[in-house]
């Protein structure tokens, strides 16, 4: 029984030593994915586009809101029968405004999520190609790295490739 135990202990040490030597031969790097997304020209263009859409929709909805307020302010000047019709119109417009606000918010969130997924796919593809081309065994996100020598940081390379590809392609 003791012999079996010693054999298992010896095998455990042998495995540990071989894993250690294997890990030393691995080519490893890390990427600051947050910085890549932040400085990627495609992200910046998408943000400008989404901000423009948001601003246009907000202006349209503010105009609608101003129209409702104007109707409310004019209620006192109307006759009783006209007041009821105008109140009904105000209520319908207010409900429509509320519905539009929710729809715009939902649409912008969906578009942002779709575009973010596209950016993630772009970066993932670039990192995978970079790893294969340069013989890396492992590339990690910087947020998962407790310590890593600066020479292992390939963020600038990944960002450069991403921006070159985006500039070289037809922008959407």
JOBELBEL-V35882 format. One record per helix or strand. SS is the DSSP state (2 for helix, 1 for strand). FROM is the first residue (numbers start at 1). TO is the last residue. If there is no record, write none. Layout:
[[SS/FROM/TO] [SS/FROM/TO]]
This chain:
[[2/2/25] [1/28/31] [2/33/39] [2/41/73] [2/75/77] [2/80/134] [1/138/141] [2/142/144] [2/150/152] [1/153/153] [2/155/168]]
